[in-house]
Amino acid sequence: MTGSHKGSTIDNYVRILKATNLRRGSELDAPSVFAIKVAVKAAKKRTGGPEAAQKRALTKDEVVGIGEVQTVPGVVNNLQEFRAATLIAIFGLLRCREALSLKRGDVVFSSAQAAITLRKSKTDQFMAGHTVVIGCSAKSRPGPCVDGFCPFLRLKAWFESCSGQADDLLFPGLTYETWRLDLRCVIAYLSGTPTSLDGVGTTSVALHSLRRTGEQLLWRAGFSLLHLREYGRWRSNAYLEYLKGVTLSEAPSYAAAMMAQPPEALPEPALKAHKEHMVSSTVSDPSASLMEGAPAKDKCGASSTLLKRPRTSRTTPASEDRGDRMGRL
């Protein structure tokens, strides 16, 4: 039925059924009203009608800015608390309510990573719990990490700046609404956009943008779809919705790639590059790779590539390729 009916038609049918139900003296209880609302929403989605506007992902520059900005007019929450919560939501692919429900006892620090226990989540129906590891963003280099956007450093700094018991909230000053408003305020400040305008830095950004940002940065860093699904704790293919638009920046190169003479200038398909890369590398902590282009082990035993350099394709000389083919023949 839903495949051949518009969303407005479905609404009309439901209204008629509700009116008929009332005329017959029957009134729906709250659970039934909710069930109908969910069913109608699902039916409209199956019709292929216009999709709800999705909040955009943050850019790398905006992520760096969140980590380094010192003062932002209009921010309600403690900036250090806001910064720590925002960065672990991005690099740990946390849902905002998962971050808000964290307690101090849920975080365990080691020399270069934080193990965060999620006691319950949207996809954890039996409350079995799940541990998310967030590492240092620094690549292998001498000296301590100085990245302002490092989620490990920012979380540890916030944790040590305030005292409390294990059962105390990790981010006691944050609420869903104030966090959302402060995020828009910070992005607007970084972009120079007035917060009263609709567009970049205001209503195009929300807390849902944080998880989307983490997934898209992880994908750009060269990790496979399996890494994205497991690290983000998705139990369905819904994680693919978070990648919408992630390839659009590569569109200017499509025409040249389509008409290039193989194998000199033909770029590797994205999925092939991902598979080859993941076979040849071992990564224990995807969060540490969000700021560069390709995973690389750092001194902490975690990769650190998500925000720094784009992935480049490899090409093979024509003579070498022809020789390989002749050898196989």
C-alpha positions in Angstrom: 0.0 0.0 0.0 2.6 2.6 1.0 4.5 2.1 -2.2 1.7 3.6 -4.2 0.2 6.3 -1.9 1.4 9.7 -1.1 2.1 10.8 2.5 -0.9 13.1 2.4 -3.1 10.2 1.4 -1.9 8.2 4.3 -2.6 11.1 6.7 -6.1 11.3 5.3 -6.8 7.6 5.8 -5.6 7.8 9.4 -7.7 10.8 10.2 -10.8 9.1 8.8 -10.1 6.0 10.9 -9.6 8.1 14.0 -12.8 10.0 13.4 -14.8 6.8 12.8 -13.3 5.3 16.0 -14.4 8.3 18.0 -17.9 8.3 16.5 -18.3 4.7 17.7 -17.4 5.8 21.2 -13.9 4.3 21.4 -11.0 6.4 22.4 -7.4 5.5 21.9 -5.0 5.2 24.9 -1.6 6.9 24.9 0.4 3.8 23.8 -2.0 3.3 20.8 -1.6 6.9 19.8 2.1 6.6 19.9 2.1 3.3 17.9 0.0 4.9 15.2 2.3 7.9 15.0 5.3 5.6 14.6 3.5 3.5 12.0 2.5 6.6 9.9 6.0 7.9 10.0 7.4 4.6 8.8 4.8 4.4 6.0 5.7 7.9 4.8 9.3 6.9 4.8 8.6 4.0 2.5 6.7 6.1 0.0 10.0 7.7 -1.0 8.7 11.2 -0.3 10.8 14.2 0.7 13.3 13.4 3.4 13.6 15.4 6.6 16.5 17.9 6.6 19.6 16.3 8.1 22.0 18.3 10.3 25.3 18.7 8.6 28.6 17.3 9.8 31.2 19.7 11.1 34.3 20.5 9.1 37.8 19.6 10.2 38.5 23.3 10.8 35.5 23.6 13.0 36.6 20.5 15.0 40.0 22.1 15.5 38.4 25.4 16.4 36.3 23.8 19.1 39.4 22.4 20.6 41.4 25.7 20.5 38.9 28.5 21.0 39.4 30.2 24.3 36.4 32.6 24.7 33.0 32.6 23.0 30.5 35.3 23.8 27.1 33.9 24.7 28.1 30.4 25.7 26.1 29.3 28.8 28.1 26.3 29.9 31.7 26.0 31.2 33.7 26.0 28.0 36.1 23.3 29.2 33.1 21.1 30.0 31.5 21.8 26.7 34.7 21.1 24.8 35.4 17.8 26.5 31.8 16.5 25.9 31.8 17.7 22.3 35.1 16.2 21.4 34.4 12.7 22.9 31.0 12.7 21.2 32.8 13.3 17.9 35.8 11.0 18.3 33.9 8.3 20.2 30.8 8.4 17.9 28.7 8.9 21.0 25.0 9.8 20.9 24.5 13.0 22.8 22.3 11.4 25.5 24.9 8.7 26.0 27.5 11.4 26.8 25.1 13.3 29.1 24.4 10.1 31.1 28.0 9.3 31.7 29.2 9.2 35.3 32.7 9.7 36.6 33.1 6.0 37.4 32.3 5.1 33.8 35.7 6.5 32.7 39.1 4.8 33.2 42.2 6.5 32.0 45.5 4.9 31.0 48.6 6.6 29.7 47.2 7.4 26.2 43.6 6.4 26.1 40.3 6.5 28.0 37.9 3.6 28.3 34.4 4.8 28.5 31.6 2.4 29.7 28.2 3.1 28.3 25.8 1.5 30.8 22.9 1.7 28.4 22.3 3.0 24.9 19.7 3.1 22.1 20.7 -0.2 20.7 21.5 -2.0 23.9 18.0 -3.2 24.8 19.2 -5.6 27.5 21.6 -3.0 29.1 24.6 -5.3 28.7 26.8 -2.2 28.5 29.5 -1.4 26.0 33.0 0.1 26.3 34.2 2.8 23.9 38.0 3.4 23.7 39.0 6.9 22.8 42.7 7.5 22.2 45.2 10.3 21.9 45.0 12.1 18.5 48.8 12.7 18.4 50.8 10.9 15.7 54.0 9.2 16.6 56.3 12.0 17.5 58.7 13.1 20.3 57.2 14.9 23.3 53.7 15.0 24.7 50.6 15.6 22.6 49.7 19.3 22.2 46.7 19.0 20.0 43.9 21.2 21.2 41.3 19.0 19.6 42.7 15.8 21.3 39.6 14.1 22.9 41.8 12.2 25.4 43.6 15.3 26.7 40.5 17.4 26.9 38.5 14.7 28.7 41.3 14.1 31.1 41.8 17.8 31.8 38.1 18.2 32.5 38.0 15.1 34.7 40.9 16.3 36.8 39.7 19.9 37.1 36.7 18.9 39.2 36.3 16.5 42.0 33.4 14.1 42.7 32.2 10.6 43.5 32.1 7.7 41.0 28.3 8.1 40.8 28.4 11.8 40.0 27.7 12.9 36.5 30.7 13.5 34.3 29.2 16.6 32.8 26.9 17.9 35.5 26.5 21.4 34.0 25.3 20.3 30.6 21.7 19.7 29.5 20.5 18.7 26.1 19.2 22.1 25.3 22.1 24.2 26.6 24.6 22.0 24.9 22.8 22.3 21.6 22.6 26.1 21.9 26.2 26.4 22.9 27.3 24.3 19.9 25.5 26.6 17.5 27.0 29.6 19.3 30.5 28.3 19.0 30.2 27.3 15.4 28.6 30.6 14.6 31.5 32.4 16.3 34.1 30.3 14.5 32.5 31.0 11.1 31.6 34.7 11.8 27.9 34.0 11.2 25.4 35.7 13.4 23.5 33.2 15.5 20.2 34.7 14.5 20.6 33.6 10.9 19.7 30.3 9.4 22.6 28.5 7.8 26.2 27.6 8.6 26.8 27.8 12.3 23.2 28.0 13.4 20.2 25.8 12.7 22.1 23.7 10.2 24.1 22.3 13.2 22.8 20.4 16.1 24.0 17.7 18.6 23.2 15.0 16.0 26.0 16.6 13.9 28.6 15.4 16.3 28.1 11.6 15.7 27.7 12.3 12.0 31.0 14.3 12.0 32.8 11.4 13.7 31.6 8.8 11.2 32.4 11.0 8.1 35.9 11.8 9.4 36.5 8.1 10.1 35.4 7.2 6.6 37.6 9.9 5.0 40.5 8.5 7.0 40.2 5.3 5.0 38.5 2.9 7.5 36.1 0.3 6.2 32.3 0.3 6.6 32.8 -2.6 9.1 34.9 -0.3 11.3 32.3 2.4 11.1 29.4 0.1 12.0 31.2 -1.6 14.9 32.8 1.5 16.4 29.5 3.4 16.2 27.6 0.4 17.6 25.0 0.3 14.9 22.9 -2.9 14.7 21.4 -2.1 11.2 22.5 -0.3 8.1 21.3 3.0 9.4 24.9 4.1 9.7 24.9 4.6 5.9 22.6 7.5 6.3 25.3 9.3 8.2 27.5 9.1 5.1 25.1 11.0 2.8 27.0 13.7 1.0 30.5 12.6 2.2 31.7 12.0 -1.4 30.4 15.2 -2.9 33.7 17.0 -2.4 35.3 14.5 -4.9 32.9 15.3 -7.7 35.2 17.7 -9.6 37.6 14.8 -10.3 34.9 12.4 -11.7 34.9 13.6 -15.3 38.7 13.3 -15.6 38.6 9.9 -14.0 35.9 8.7 -16.3 37.8 9.6 -19.5 41.3 8.7 -18.3 43.3 6.0 -20.1 43.9 3.1 -17.8 45.9 2.4 -15.8 48.0 5.6 -15.7 45.4 8.1 -14.5 42.5 6.0 -13.4 42.0 6.4 -9.6 41.3 3.4 -7.4 37.6 3.0 -6.5 37.0 4.1 -3.0 35.8 0.7 -1.7 38.8 -1.1 -3.2 41.1 1.3 -1.6 39.4 0.8 1.7 39.6 -3.0 1.5 43.3 -3.0 0.4 44.2 -0.5 3.2 42.4 -2.4 5.9 44.0 -5.7 5.0 47.5 -4.2 5.2 47.0 -2.3 8.5 45.9 -3.1 12.0 44.2 -0.4 14.0 43.1 -0.8 17.6 41.5 2.6 18.2 39.7 4.3 15.3 39.0 7.4 17.3 42.6 8.5 17.2 42.6 8.5 13.4 39.9 11.1 12.7 42.1 14.0 11.9 44.3 12.6 9.1 43.9 10.8 5.9 45.2 7.2 6.4 45.6 5.2 9.6 49.1 5.1 11.1 50.2 3.6 14.4 51.3 6.2 17.0 53.5 5.8 20.0 50.4 5.0 22.1 49.5 2.0 20.1 46.6 3.9 18.4 46.3 5.5 15.0 46.1 9.2 14.6 45.0 10.3 11.2 41.5 11.9 11.1 42.0 15.6 10.7 45.3 16.2 9.0 45.9 15.1 5.4 43.6 13.7 2.7 44.0 10.2 1.4 45.9 10.0 -2.0 45.4 7.3 -4.6 48.3 5.2 -5.8 49.0 4.7 -9.5 51.0 2.0 -11.2 53.3 2.7 -14.3 51.8 1.3 -17.5 54.9 -0.8 -18.3 54.9 -2.4 -14.9 51.2 -3.2 -15.2 51.5 -4.7 -18.6 54.4 -6.8 -17.5 52.3 -8.1 -14.6 49.5 -9.0 -16.9 51.9 -10.8 -19.3 53.4 -12.7 -16.4 50.0 -13.9 -15.3 49.2 -15.0 -18.9 
